[in-house]
Amino acid sequence: MNRTLPVSLIGVMAALSAYGAKNTAKSSAKTDKRPNFVIILADDLGYGDIGCFGNQTIKTPVLDRMASEGMRLTDYHSNGAVSTPTRAALMTGRYQQRAGLEGVLTTSDNHRNAGLQPDEVTFAKVLSANGYRTAIFGKWHLGYLPKYNPATVHGFGEFTGFLSGNVDYKAFLDSKGRQDWWQRDSVENVAGYLTDVITRSGVDFIQRTAGEHFCLYLAHGCPHSPYQGPDDPPVRHLGVAKTGSVAGKTYEQCYKEMIERLDLGIGKVFEALKEKGLEQNTLVIFISDNGPTGPGSAGTLRGRKSEVFEGGHRVPGILWMPGTVKAGSVSDQTVLGMDIFPTMLEMAGIKYNGGSKPFDGMSFVPVMQGRQMPQRPLFWRTGSAKAAREGDWKYLEVGKGKKVEKYLFNLREDPSEKNNLLGENPARVEEFVRKLAAWEKSVDSETPEQIIAGKGGAD
């Protein structure tokens, strides 16, 4: 236990550890059956950016094979339309608004005091307390201060990566020109290409922990700007604020190289799992944190990063676990990032529902088994824009004050959100308005004053 932990967190961890010891002892005879987990999170990758989701320009043979050997989630969504909120929901299994992280944390000074509060319960805390080795390599983006550190505060046994929203892929500097590569809670010098460095750390972790239960979170920076291919030079310099990309190349050229290098690295992760004989007992999840920006593609979906139209939060989702997930299967059930935490707990046989901070997400184990998840209303809010979804129907409010535009779409018939059915369904709209208001009241009643609202920006 880190000696700098606040008293409130010590209490949380003590409770989890007590339960974990009890649960581990109870199930020790079945330990070999508990699965491992690998979560691979891309950054700003759009619905139409990889081959198995329709891209014909960018070559992603590894992800395409992952989909052919596993399951494509065609209706997978990030909880937010920008980075920080999505990661908060993924960590906690709850709507990010409850943690006060509705908008993106930028590198501006007024954002440096905010983050995922120490009393939040993360999947790393619960899994660690139940005998799992946990690690995050790559992007954290849930707080810069030591009290928000993923390793010393939020349950990860290992952390090597960056705290901000993006770094130079060669110089490892944030958009303010500050060094941003960490080993636990200390700045560390590193050489190489960002995507390769993250991949190397993940492969090494698998090789070192193959005989134990583990949860590996690979939070890639790719394909977020700055747009730099593996052979490109640094574009940022120490002490100089800059967000630009490589000179002399188009963003599209860089973007293609970046995603193809990411795909190559994911292949090395699969090789490590197979080398250690772990493929039958490891669930690998590939997702993105929000829709695309820059040269990225949302395919036929409307909207992009920071928007509550589908293109802002419907992103590629792939599940892989031979023998558990049917090869070549496709699911159109609606799954969100906040569902991953409770899913891992169900698969690991851990009876925990969030305690005093109950989950908003639910396990998607039924989806992997070819069964239906219960239908539920779902909600998104980014700045002043908001949306509610239930079944095939989605209601949106976009804009401010007198300029608010309202929409109602049937996503089954109109996934591109072109045909506004608002005027034809007054009763359905009224019901959505009521549910959206109730949800906002619920999440806002828990929101700490630190909330960072708005669309965000380069981070």
C-alpha positions in Angstrom: 0.0 0.0 0.0 1.4 3.4 -1.0 2.0 5.5 2.1 0.7 8.6 0.4 -2.8 7.2 -0.1 -5.6 9.3 1.4 -7.6 7.8 4.3 -10.7 7.5 2.2 -8.9 5.3 -0.3 -7.3 3.2 2.3 -10.7 2.3 3.5 -11.9 1.4 0.1 -8.9 -0.7 -0.6 -9.1 -2.4 2.8 -12.7 -3.5 2.0 -11.7 -4.7 -1.4 -8.7 -6.6 -0.1 -10.7 -8.3 2.6 -13.3 -9.4 0.1 -10.6 -10.3 -2.4 -8.7 -12.5 0.1 -12.0 -14.3 1.0 -13.0 -14.7 -2.6 -9.6 -15.9 -3.7 -9.4 -18.5 -0.9 -12.9 -19.7 -1.7 -12.2 -20.2 -5.4 -8.5 -21.4 -5.1 -9.4 -24.8 -6.5 -10.8 -23.2 -9.6 -8.1 -20.6 -10.1 -6.9 -22.1 -13.4 -10.3 -21.5 -14.9 -10.4 -17.7 -14.3 -9.7 -15.9 -17.6 -7.1 -13.2 -18.3 -8.1 -9.9 -19.9 -6.4 -7.8 -22.5 -8.1 -4.4 -23.3 -6.7 -2.7 -26.4 -7.9 0.9 -26.7 -7.2 2.9 -29.8 -7.4 6.7 -29.6 -9.7 8.7 -32.0 -10.1 5.6 -34.3 -13.3 6.0 -36.3 -15.9 3.4 -37.2 -14.7 3.3 -40.8 -10.9 3.2 -40.1 -10.1 -0.5 -40.2 -10.6 -3.2 -42.8 -13.2 -5.4 -41.0 -15.4 -2.3 -40.6 -15.2 -1.4 -44.2 -12.0 0.5 -44.8 -10.4 -0.4 -48.1 -7.3 1.8 -48.0 -5.7 1.1 -44.6 -4.5 -2.5 -44.2 -5.3 -4.1 -40.9 -4.8 -7.9 -41.4 -4.4 -8.6 -37.7 -7.6 -6.9 -36.6 -9.4 -8.4 -39.6 -8.2 -11.8 -38.5 -9.2 -11.0 -34.9 -12.7 -10.3 -36.2 -12.8 -13.5 -38.3 -11.7 -15.6 -35.3 -13.9 -13.7 -32.9 -16.9 -11.4 -32.8 -17.5 -8.0 -34.4 -19.7 -5.6 -32.2 -21.3 -3.5 -34.8 -23.2 -1.4 -32.2 -20.4 -0.8 -29.7 -20.2 2.7 -28.2 -17.7 4.7 -26.2 -19.4 6.4 -23.2 -18.2 9.8 -24.3 -17.4 11.5 -27.5 -14.0 12.7 -26.3 -11.2 10.9 -24.5 -11.3 11.6 -20.7 -15.0 10.8 -20.2 -14.7 7.5 -22.0 -11.8 6.4 -19.9 -13.5 7.4 -16.7 -16.5 5.2 -17.6 -14.3 2.3 -18.7 -12.4 2.4 -15.4 -15.5 2.6 -13.1 -18.3 0.9 -14.9 -20.3 4.1 -14.3 -21.4 7.1 -16.3 -18.4 9.5 -16.3 -20.6 12.4 -15.1 -20.8 10.7 -11.7 -17.0 11.1 -11.4 -17.1 14.7 -12.6 -15.3 14.1 -15.8 -17.7 15.0 -18.6 -15.2 16.8 -20.8 -11.6 16.3 -21.9 -8.7 17.1 -19.6 -6.4 19.4 -21.6 -2.9 20.5 -20.9 -4.1 23.9 -19.8 -3.2 24.9 -16.2 -6.8 25.1 -15.1 -7.3 21.4 -15.9 -4.3 20.1 -14.0 -6.1 19.9 -10.7 -8.9 17.6 -12.0 -8.9 13.9 -12.4 -10.4 10.5 -11.3 -10.9 10.9 -7.6 -9.1 8.5 -5.3 -12.3 7.1 -3.8 -13.5 5.9 -7.2 -13.5 2.1 -7.5 -11.7 0.9 -10.7 -11.6 -2.5 -12.3 -7.9 -2.6 -11.5 -8.6 -2.2 -7.8 -11.2 -5.0 -7.7 -9.2 -7.4 -9.9 -6.0 -6.7 -8.0 -7.8 -7.5 -4.7 -8.9 -10.8 -6.2 -5.5 -12.1 -7.2 -5.0 -10.5 -10.7 -1.8 -8.9 -11.8 -2.8 -5.6 -13.4 -1.0 -3.2 -15.7 -1.7 -0.1 -17.9 0.8 0.8 -20.6 0.1 4.0 -22.6 -2.3 6.8 -22.2 -3.9 7.5 -18.8 -5.6 10.9 -19.3 -7.5 10.8 -16.0 -5.4 13.3 -14.0 -1.9 14.8 -13.8 -1.4 15.0 -10.1 0.0 12.2 -7.9 -3.3 11.7 -6.2 -4.7 10.5 -9.6 -1.9 8.2 -10.5 -3.0 4.8 -12.0 -0.4 2.8 -10.2 -0.1 4.4 -6.7 -3.7 5.3 -6.3 -6.0 3.5 -8.8 -5.0 -0.1 -8.4 -2.7 -0.9 -11.3 0.3 -2.9 -10.3 2.3 -1.4 -13.2 2.1 1.8 -15.1 4.3 3.0 -17.9 3.0 5.7 -20.1 1.8 9.3 -20.4 -0.7 11.3 -18.4 -1.9 13.9 -21.0 -4.2 13.5 -24.0 -1.4 13.0 -26.5 2.4 13.1 -26.9 4.9 13.4 -29.7 5.4 9.8 -31.0 9.2 10.2 -30.9 9.9 12.9 -28.4 7.3 11.9 -25.8 6.4 15.6 -25.1 2.9 16.9 -24.4 1.3 19.8 -26.4 3.0 22.2 -24.0 6.4 20.8 -24.7 6.6 19.1 -21.3 8.2 15.7 -20.9 5.4 13.2 -20.4 6.5 9.6 -20.0 6.2 8.0 -16.6 7.3 4.8 -14.8 4.7 4.6 -12.0 5.0 8.1 -10.5 8.4 9.2 -11.9 9.3 10.8 -15.2 11.4 8.4 -17.3 13.4 8.9 -20.5 12.4 6.6 -23.3 13.4 6.1 -26.9 11.5 4.6 -29.8 8.1 5.0 -31.5 5.2 5.5 -29.2 3.1 2.6 -30.5 6.1 0.2 -30.5 7.0 1.2 -26.9 3.5 0.4 -25.7 3.4 -2.8 -27.6 6.8 -3.9 -26.2 5.6 -3.2 -22.7 2.5 -5.3 -23.2 4.3 -8.2 -24.7 6.9 -8.2 -21.9 4.1 -8.2 -19.3 2.4 -11.2 -20.9 5.6 -13.1 -21.0 6.4 -12.3 -17.3 2.9 -13.0 -15.9 1.9 -16.0 -18.1 1.6 -18.3 -15.1 -0.7 -15.9 -13.2 -4.1 -14.3 -13.8 -3.7 -10.8 -15.3 -5.5 -7.9 -16.7 -3.5 -5.9 -19.3 -4.8 -2.5 -20.4 -3.0 -1.3 -23.6 -4.1 2.4 -24.0 -2.6 3.4 -27.3 -2.0 6.9 -28.5 -2.7 5.9 -32.1 -4.1 7.4 -34.3 -4.5 10.6 -32.3 -2.5 13.6 -33.5 0.2 14.6 -33.9 0.2 12.5 -37.1 3.6 10.8 -37.3 4.5 7.6 -39.0 7.1 5.2 -37.5 10.0 6.7 -39.6 9.1 10.4 -39.1 11.1 12.8 -36.9 9.8 14.5 -33.7 7.6 17.5 -34.3 7.7 18.8 -30.7 10.6 20.3 -28.8 11.2 20.5 -25.1 9.6 23.7 -23.6 7.9 24.7 -26.8 4.1 24.5 -27.0 3.1 22.8 -30.3 0.3 20.6 -31.6 1.4 20.3 -35.3 2.3 17.2 -37.3 5.0 16.1 -39.7 5.9 18.6 -42.4 6.0 17.4 -46.0 3.5 14.6 -45.6 -0.3 14.6 -45.8 -2.2 13.7 -42.7 -3.7 10.8 -44.7 -0.3 9.3 -45.4 0.7 9.5 -41.7 -2.7 8.2 -40.5 -2.4 5.1 -42.7 1.1 4.4 -41.5 0.1 4.9 -37.8 -2.9 2.5 -37.9 -0.9 -0.1 -39.9 1.8 0.0 -37.3 -0.8 -0.4 -34.5 -2.2 -3.4 -36.3 1.3 -4.9 -36.5 1.8 -4.4 -32.8 -1.5 -6.0 -31.9 -0.2 -9.0 -33.9 2.7 -9.3 -31.5 0.4 -9.3 -28.5 -1.5 -12.3 -30.1 1.8 -14.0 -30.8 2.8 -13.7 -27.1 -0.5 -15.1 -26.0 -0.3 -18.0 -28.3 3.4 -18.6 -27.4 2.4 -19.0 -23.8 -0.6 -21.1 -24.6 -3.1 -18.5 -23.2 -5.4 -18.0 -26.2 -8.1 -20.3 -24.8 -8.2 -18.5 -21.5 -7.8 -14.8 -22.5 -10.5 -12.4 -23.5 -9.1 -9.8 -25.8 -11.2 -6.6 -26.4 -10.4 -4.1 -29.1 -12.2 -0.7 -29.0 -11.7 3.0 -29.6 -12.3 5.8 -27.1 -14.4 8.0 -29.4 -15.1 8.8 -33.1 -12.6 10.2 -35.6 -11.1 13.5 -36.1 -8.6 14.8 -38.8 -8.3 12.3 -41.6 -10.2 9.6 -39.8 -13.5 8.1 -41.0 -16.8 7.3 -39.3 -17.8 5.3 -42.4 -21.5 6.0 -43.2 -22.2 7.3 -39.8 -23.1 11.0 -39.1 -20.8 13.0 -36.8 -17.3 12.8 -35.5 -15.3 13.2 -32.3 -17.0 15.5 -29.8 -20.5 15.0 -31.3 -23.4 13.0 -29.9 -24.4 11.8 -33.4 -23.4 8.1 -34.0 -20.1 8.9 -35.6 -18.9 10.6 -32.3 -19.3 7.5 -30.1 -20.1 4.4 -32.2 -16.7 2.9 -32.8 -15.2 -0.5 -33.8 -15.5 -3.2 -31.2 -14.0 -6.7 -31.5 -14.1 -9.6 -29.0 -11.7 -12.6 -29.2 -11.5 -15.7 -27.1 -11.3 -19.0 -29.0 -13.7 -21.5 -27.6 -15.8 -18.9 -25.8 -16.5 -16.4 -28.5 -17.8 -17.9 -31.8 -15.4 -17.4 -34.7 -16.8 -15.1 -37.4 -19.8 -14.0 -35.3 -21.4 -10.6 -35.5 -23.5 -8.9 -32.8 -25.7 -5.8 -33.3 -26.6 -5.6 -29.6 -25.8 -2.2 -28.0 -22.7 -2.4 -25.8 -20.9 0.5 -24.1 -17.5 0.9 -22.5 -18.9 1.0 -19.0 -20.1 -2.7 -19.6 -16.5 -4.0 -19.7 -15.9 -3.8 -15.9 -19.0 -5.9 -14.9 -18.3 -8.3 -17.7 -14.8 -9.0 -16.5 -16.1 -9.6 -12.9 -18.7 -12.0 -14.1 -16.2 -14.0 -16.1 -13.8 -14.0 -13.2 -16.5 -15.1 -10.8 -16.2 -12.0 -8.6 -19.4 -11.0 -6.9 -19.1 -7.3 -6.7 -21.6 -4.7 -8.0 -19.9 -1.4 -7.2 -20.7 -1.2 -3.5 -21.6 2.3 -2.6 -21.0 3.3 -6.3 -23.2 0.8 -8.2 -22.5 0.1 -11.8 -24.4 1.7 -14.6 -23.0 -0.8 -17.0 -24.0 -4.4 -17.3 -22.2 -7.6 -18.3 -22.2 -8.5 -22.0 -21.4 -12.2 -21.3 -24.9 -13.0 -22.8 -23.7 -11.4 -26.1 -20.7 -13.7 -26.2 -23.0 -16.6 -25.6 -25.4 -15.6 -28.4 -28.1 -14.5 -26.0 -29.8 -11.1 -25.6 -28.8 -8.5 -23.1 -31.7 -6.8 -21.3 -32.9 -3.7 -23.0 -32.0 -0.5 -21.2 -32.1 3.3 -21.8 -28.6 4.7 -22.5 -27.4 8.3 -22.4 -24.6 10.5 -23.8 -23.8 14.1 -22.9 -21.0 16.2 -24.2 -21.1 19.9 -23.3 -24.6 21.1 -24.1 -25.3 18.3 -26.5 -27.1 15.2 -25.2 -28.7 12.0 -26.5 -30.8 9.1 -25.2 -31.1 5.7 -26.8 -33.5 2.8 -26.2 -33.8 -0.1 -28.5 -33.7 1.1 -32.1 -34.7 4.7 -31.2 -32.4 7.6 -30.4 -33.3 11.2 -29.3 -30.8 14.1 -29.5 -30.7 17.7 -28.4 -27.8 19.7 -30.1 -27.0 23.4 -29.6 -27.6 26.0 -26.9 -30.5 28.3 -25.8 -32.9 29.1 -28.6 -30.6 27.4 -31.1 -31.2 23.9 -29.8 -32.0 21.4 -32.5 -33.9 18.2 -31.7 -33.8 14.9 -33.5 -35.4 11.5 -33.3 -34.0 8.6 -35.4 -34.8 5.0 -35.9 -31.2 3.6 -36.0 -32.3 0.2 -37.3 -33.7 1.8 -40.4 -31.5 4.8 -40.5 -28.1 4.3 -38.9 -26.7 7.3 -40.7 -29.2 9.6 -38.9 -30.6 11.3 -42.0 -34.3 11.1 -41.5 -35.6 13.1 -38.5 -38.8 11.5 -37.2 -39.3 14.0 -34.4 -42.7 15.4 -35.6 -44.1 12.0 -36.2 -43.6 10.6 -32.7 -44.6 13.1 -30.1 -45.4 10.5 -27.4 -42.0 8.8 -27.9 -40.2 12.2 -27.8 -42.0 13.1 -24.6 -40.9 9.8 -23.0 -37.3 10.3 -24.1 -37.3 13.9 -22.6 -38.6 12.5 -19.3 -36.0 9.8 -19.1 -33.2 12.1 -20.1 -34.1 14.6 -17.4 -34.3 11.9 -14.8 -30.9 10.6 -15.9 -29.3 14.0 -15.7 -30.8 14.6 -12.3 -29.3 11.3 -11.1 -25.8 11.8 -12.4 -25.6 15.5 -11.6 -26.5 14.7 -8.0 -23.2 12.9 -7.6 -21.0 15.2 -9.7 -18.0 16.6 -7.9 -17.4 20.3 -8.4 -14.3 19.5 -10.4 -16.4 18.7 -13.5 -14.7 19.6 -16.8 -17.4 20.3 -19.4 -17.2 21.1 -23.1 -16.1 19.5 -26.3 -12.4 19.5 -25.6 -9.8 20.1 -28.3 -6.5 18.7 -29.4 -6.2 16.5 -26.3 
